[in-house]
Amino acid sequence: MTFFFYRLFLLTAFTLSNVSAQTSQNPAHLDVDLRDAPRHIFHAQLTLPVKPGPLTLMYPKWIPGEHSPTGPIIDLTGLKFIVGGKELTWRRDDVDMFAFHLDIPAGVDQLHAFYDYLSPAESTNTFREPPSSTEKLAILNWYMVTLYPLGMTSDDLTYVAALRLPPNWKYGTALPAARESTDMIEFAPASLTTLLDSPVISGFYLRHIDLSPGQAPPHAVHVVADGPGPLEATPAEVQHLRQLVAETGVLFGARHYRRYDFLLTLSDRIPADGVEHHESSDDRTEEAYFLEPEFFASSELLSHEFTHSWNGKYRRPAGLATPDYHTPMRGELLWVYEGLTQYYGVMLAARSGMMPPEMFHEYLAATAAYLDDRPGRTWRDLQDTAVAAQTLYSSPQEGSSWRRSVDYYDEGLLIWLEADTIIRKQSNGKTSLDDFCRSFFGGQNTGPKVVSYTFDDIVARMNEIADFDWRGFFTDHLKSHGPGAPLVGIENSGWRLAFTDVPNQYQHVDEVGGQVLNLQFSLGFLVHASGGEDSDKLLDVIAGSPAANAGLAPAMRLVAVNGRKWSAENLRDAVKRAKNSKETIDLLVQNGDFFATYHVDYHGGERYPHLEPISGKADLLSEIAKMKAPAVPIPTNY
């Protein structure tokens, strides 16, 4: 028995006398008040049925979809417990910071807990819960304001939640409401599993768009923003989202939810993010998502998180199918959970028309190129990035090419593309990876439930789809340290990675959104634009690149190029001029309190990745990415 499980055993034994107090007939009541959300304060009151004796309450630590122990307990404040009108003393566990010990006195059957959640007002570089509110909107993830008794599974705990909103705010969620008043919503009783899997977005500017009119189950996107302008999706954009719903129906053949709600937050004050849920997704992106066509066209955020309803929520790796929120998760199959989802997130974006063919090609080229230039693969295999996910999510961008990051997303995409091309070749185009998805994630229509799987389950089902050494195929890719990314799938589909001096369209949109200049394929670094906390910082320097060979390193700050204050324009110009010159590119850099000039010996000109067709090979990539469902008409009224 490991120390962790020994400790968990002691905690469980300490509280078992009390857990039977809560049943579906005697649920917990959680009331949340968001009227101070513009001040970044969420108020909460929990009423919990209890019995006399010791009780341990837990704050959620391992949040599903985040793959690491990120429960934002540091922002849980003002905690008080009241029984019989008197404040009760509590003690935090001295090993598990997420556990609170109490002793319930005789004659008491209810415990009242009062506390606040302080949502960060600004983004930080530390790995903590991002901002969840602005003056005009708020995103409520129930785990931020929930305590639960140790000793029962989340499926066996019942909660009745209520939510109070600021005046004239509206809301969106997949959680069924039992009754509503002007500023209060009381939700139907739900298991703790369902409650924590059902976030709520709310705001003064909020719009509901039906994505499956007249169909069952219903689908909708709820869009909240800091002003009315960003809510204005065009008819074509709504058509693409409706087509996405249709494409998932064809791909998976079944749906495992009562309804599905995209909860889309458009704000430049809220960091971009996406977290999957069984019946909804918490999607956050730039305010210009609908306003600037290139942002919508370059995004696979919604299609990725939607795919997770099947791959990740319904079918879930055994190591991630934990019974509560304090049991550690194991990420060894994240290359399936996230990698296969990344593959179909992009393919569904292409099939639905959200991502046009030219942007789709540019996305794949940019992804393949940065992975192919990943020196960290020489010491760290892909499997280790999945096993170590809980540490890598909190790692900084500086040094990521040598450290490696959560590469199982994008490298998983390349691996599953290769698998898809193998199946199509083996069957002469009669079957594909789509058939695996229908078989493995489809079945019958059901409500939300979890069916776990193992590596052996994946291999066995793939063998049923195509006779091939899938165990060896996946093992080789997961354990490989060889140079270069797995580009065989791209080549099998009729394309190859190439570089020209023409900027990559997807990379350009990514640069604009992240305020970054990406010269990793020429000089060998990425640099943040001037302004803000990361102003002028070299975000990464690729080991073995001209910049690294000159002595540059991540976290240094760029000051000047060839004697002139640096800008994206004059740095690009310096790269162009150096192509026809023997002169070095001289970069004045600040390293802490010191300044020095580094002479970068590079004369290859600008280099940006693209896909080019392989002469004589069929274009299988376009076949994979083409629309599979009947075309949904562009709406005239929505």
Sequence and secondary structure as in RCSB ss.txt:
>XXXX:A:sequence
MTFFFYRLFLLTAFTLSNVSAQTSQNPAHLDVDLRDAPRHIFHAQLTLPVKPGPLTLMYPKWIPGEHSPTGPIID
LTGLKFIVGGKELTWRRDDVDMFAFHLDIPAGVDQLHAFYDYLSPAESTNTFREPPSSTEKLAILNWYMVTLYPL
GMTSDDLTYVAALRLPPNWKYGTALPAARESTDMIEFAPASLTTLLDSPVISGFYLRHIDLSPGQAPPHAVHVVA
DGPGPLEATPAEVQHLRQLVAETGVLFGARHYRRYDFLLTLSDRIPADGVEHHESSDDRTEEAYFLEPEFFASSE
LLSHEFTHSWNGKYRRPAGLATPDYHTPMRGELLWVYEGLTQYYGVMLAARSGMMPPEMFHEYLAATAAYLDDRP
GRTWRDLQDTAVAAQTLYSSPQEGSSWRRSVDYYDEGLLIWLEADTIIRKQSNGKTSLDDFCRSFFGGQNTGPKV
VSYTFDDIVARMNEIADFDWRGFFTDHLKSHGPGAPLVGIENSGWRLAFTDVPNQYQHVDEVGGQVLNLQFSLGF
LVHASGGEDSDKLLDVIAGSPAANAGLAPAMRLVAVNGRKWSAENLRDAVKRAKNSKETIDLLVQNGDFFATYHV
DYHGGERYPHLEPISGKADLLSEIAKMKAPAVPIPTNY
>XXXX:A:secstr
  HHHHHHHHHHHHHHHHHTT BTTB EEEEEE TTGGGTEEEEEEEEE  SEEEEEE   S TTT S    GGG
EEEEEEEETTEEE  EE SS TTEEEEEE TT  EEEEEEEEE  SS  SSSS    B SSEEEE GGGG  EET
TS GGG EEEEEEE  TT EEEESS EEEE SSEEEE  EEHHHHHT  EEEESEEEEEESSTT SS EEEEEEE
SSSGGG   HHHHHHHHHHHHHHHHHHS   SS EEEEEEE SSS  EEEE SSEEEEEE TTTTTSHHHHHT  
HHHHHHHTTTBTTTEEEGGG  SSSSS    TTHHHHTHHHHHHHHHHHHHTTSS HHHHHHHHHHHHHHHHT G
GGGT  HHHHHHTHHHHTT  STTHHHH  STTTHHHHHHHHHHHHHHHHHTTTS  HHHHHIIIIISS  SS  
EEE HHHHHHHHHHHS S HHHHHHHHHH   SS   HHHHHTTEEEEEESS  HHHHHHHHHHTEEEETTTTSE
EEE SSSTTTTBEEEE TTSHHHHHT  TT EEEEETTEE  HHHHHHHHHHHTT S  EEEEEEETTEEEEEEE
   S   EEEEEE TT   HHHHHHS  S      S  
